[in-house]
Amino acid sequence: MLDIFPSAFSIIAPLIGGLVILFFGFGALFVLGLVFLMAAALPLFVTKDVFVPFKFSLRVKGFNRKVAVSLVSYNSLINDSIWPIFIFGIVGSVAALGGIMALSVFVGFVTTWIVGWMCDRGYRKKMLDAGSVTQSALWILRALVTTFVHVISLESVWRFVSKFVDVSYNSAYYERAKKSDKKLEFSVLREMCIHSSIVPVFVLMLVFYSQIPSMAVMFLIAATGPLFGMLIER
């Protein structure tokens, strides 16, 4: 449910974004995005704050090194930021790019329900392993993309496979967090680990790109990300 609800509302978003850019330009899209962002913040001003005091510690029961190492997020961030720029150079149309993203999100939306059903029936670890290895291989294939057909094919497969990883991983993570006596600290450590993985990897990408100005090189770095996620079940 945590994955399905945001996906349901984001299926049409890429297509709308592409059309707004096509007819009104990037400036209009940024203004529209700002309006939506401000509107999303309004509920925070009309609801009561819930303050839960806690003493933070870097040592929380259940949050072991394997969990920490598995919380890498640079793979997702590269997918959301670098990959769309890369395929725009191939597709050449913001409207077409928006359509591709909308279609791929819809594929992921349908897949999420299926994967969730299978996780509840004891296939979580197998799905996580299979999805992680396949996702890593897809990053390598992405580096070889040259045509519109390649983009459509890989993006559809990616969204399908990514749900094997996302749903299975989150299921395992929240199961561990649920068992912890310090759930809030558990969540804080999660965010710290995620962001601490992003910073050095993007610095590394900057160094690589300054020497070899090719986005495809970044995809080879991203290919290592999904493999770390498998550690959470070990």
C-alpha positions in Angstrom: 0.0 0.0 0.0 2.9 2.3 0.8 4.1 1.9 -2.8 0.7 1.6 -4.6 -0.9 4.8 -3.5 1.9 7.2 -4.6 2.3 5.2 -7.8 -1.5 5.6 -8.6 -1.1 9.4 -8.5 2.2 9.5 -10.3 1.2 7.6 -13.4 -0.2 10.6 -15.2 2.4 13.1 -13.8 5.2 12.4 -16.3 2.9 12.8 -19.3 1.5 16.1 -17.9 5.0 17.3 -17.3 6.1 16.5 -20.8 3.0 18.3 -22.3 3.5 21.4 -20.1 7.2 21.7 -21.3 6.2 21.2 -24.9 3.5 23.9 -25.0 4.6 26.3 -22.2 8.3 25.6 -21.5 10.4 24.6 -18.5 9.6 27.8 -16.6 5.9 27.0 -16.5 6.7 23.4 -15.3 8.8 24.7 -12.4 6.0 27.1 -11.4 3.4 24.3 -11.6 5.7 22.0 -9.6 6.1 24.8 -6.9 2.4 25.2 -6.7 1.9 21.5 -6.1 4.7 21.4 -3.6 3.2 24.3 -1.6 -0.3 22.7 -1.7 1.2 19.4 -0.4 2.5 21.3 2.6 -0.8 22.8 3.6 -2.0 19.8 5.6 1.1 20.2 7.8 -0.2 23.6 8.9 -3.7 22.5 9.8 -2.7 19.3 11.7 -1.4 19.1 15.2 2.3 18.4 15.6 3.2 15.2 17.4 6.4 15.5 19.3 8.1 12.3 20.5 11.2 13.0 22.6 14.0 10.5 22.3 17.7 10.1 23.1 19.5 9.4 19.9 22.2 6.8 19.6 24.1 5.3 16.7 23.5 1.9 18.3 20.0 0.6 18.0 19.1 -3.0 18.6 18.3 -4.8 15.3 20.0 -2.1 13.1 23.2 -4.1 12.4 25.9 -3.5 9.8 24.1 -5.6 7.2 21.0 -3.4 7.4 23.1 -0.3 7.3 25.1 -1.4 4.2 21.9 -2.5 2.4 20.4 1.0 2.7 22.2 2.4 -0.3 20.1 4.8 -2.4 22.4 6.2 -5.1 21.0 3.6 -7.5 17.5 5.1 -7.2 18.7 8.7 -7.3 20.7 8.0 -10.5 17.6 6.4 -12.0 15.4 9.5 -11.1 17.9 12.2 -12.2 20.6 11.0 -14.7 18.6 8.3 -16.6 15.8 10.7 -17.8 18.4 13.2 -19.1 20.2 10.4 -20.9 17.2 9.0 -22.7 16.0 12.6 -23.6 19.1 12.8 -25.7 17.8 9.7 -27.6 14.1 10.3 -27.7 14.4 14.1 -28.4 10.9 14.9 -27.3 9.7 15.9 -23.9 6.1 14.7 -24.7 7.4 11.3 -25.8 9.6 11.1 -22.8 6.6 11.9 -20.5 4.6 9.1 -22.2 7.4 6.6 -21.8 7.7 7.4 -18.1 3.9 7.3 -17.6 3.7 3.9 -19.3 6.6 2.5 -17.2 5.1 3.8 -13.9 1.8 2.0 -14.9 3.7 -1.2 -15.4 5.3 -0.8 -12.0 1.9 0.0 -10.4 0.4 -3.3 -11.6 3.5 -5.3 -10.7 3.5 -3.9 -7.1 0.3 -5.7 -6.2 1.6 -9.0 -7.6 4.9 -8.8 -5.8 3.2 -7.9 -2.5 1.0 -10.9 -2.8 4.0 -13.2 -3.4 6.0 -11.6 -0.5 3.1 -12.5 1.8 3.4 -16.1 0.7 7.1 -16.6 1.6 8.9 -15.7 -1.7 10.4 -12.5 -0.5 14.0 -13.5 -0.4 14.0 -15.2 -3.7 12.3 -12.2 -5.4 14.7 -9.8 -3.8 17.7 -11.7 -5.0 16.4 -12.2 -8.5 15.3 -8.6 -8.8 18.6 -7.2 -7.5 20.7 -9.2 -9.9 18.5 -8.5 -12.8 18.3 -4.8 -12.0 22.1 -4.6 -11.9 22.3 -6.3 -15.3 19.7 -3.8 -16.7 22.0 -0.9 -15.6 24.7 -2.3 -17.8 22.3 -2.7 -20.7 21.1 0.9 -20.2 24.7 2.0 -21.0 24.3 0.5 -24.4 20.9 2.1 -25.3 20.9 3.9 -28.7 17.3 3.8 -30.1 13.8 4.7 -29.1 12.8 1.0 -29.1 15.6 0.2 -26.7 14.4 2.9 -24.3 10.8 1.6 -24.3 11.8 -2.0 -23.8 14.3 -1.4 -21.0 12.1 1.1 -19.2 9.2 -1.3 -19.1 11.4 -4.2 -17.9 13.0 -1.9 -15.4 9.8 -0.9 -13.8 8.6 -4.5 -13.6 11.9 -5.7 -12.1 12.3 -2.8 -9.7 9.2 -3.7 -7.8 10.6 -7.1 -7.1 13.4 -5.2 -5.3 11.5 -2.3 -3.8 8.5 -4.2 -2.3 10.6 -7.1 -1.1 13.2 -4.9 0.4 10.8 -2.6 2.2 8.9 -5.6 3.5 12.1 -7.0 5.1 13.2 -3.5 6.4 9.9 -2.7 8.1 9.7 -6.2 9.6 13.1 -5.5 11.3 12.0 -2.0 12.3 8.8 -3.4 13.8 10.8 -5.7 16.1 13.0 -2.8 17.4 12.1 -1.1 20.7 13.4 2.2 19.3 11.5 2.6 16.0 12.1 6.3 15.7 15.8 6.0 16.1 15.7 3.1 13.6 14.2 5.4 11.0 16.7 8.2 11.7 19.6 5.8 11.2 18.0 4.7 8.0 18.0 8.2 6.6 21.5 8.8 7.7 22.8 5.7 6.0 20.9 6.5 2.8 22.3 10.0 2.4 25.8 9.0 3.5 25.8 6.6 0.5 24.6 9.2 -1.9 27.3 11.9 -1.3 30.5 9.9 -1.9 29.1 8.1 -4.9 28.0 11.3 -6.6 31.5 12.8 -5.9 33.0 9.7 -7.5 30.7 10.1 -10.5 31.8 13.7 -10.8 35.4 12.6 -10.9 34.7 9.9 -13.5 32.7 12.3 -15.6 35.4 14.9 -15.6 37.8 12.3 -17.1 35.3 10.4 -19.2 32.4 12.7 -20.2 29.8 9.9 -20.7 26.7 9.2 -18.8 27.0 5.5 -19.6 29.9 5.4 -17.2 27.6 6.5 -14.4 25.3 3.6 -15.1 28.1 1.1 -14.5 28.5 2.7 -11.0 24.8 2.5 -10.5 24.9 -1.2 -11.3 26.6 -1.9 -8.0 23.7 -0.4 -6.0 21.0 -3.1 -6.2 23.4 -5.8 -5.1 23.8 -4.3 -1.7 20.1 -4.6 -1.0 20.3 -8.3 -0.9 22.3 -8.1 2.4 19.2 -7.2 4.4 18.0 -10.8 4.1 21.3 -12.3 5.2 
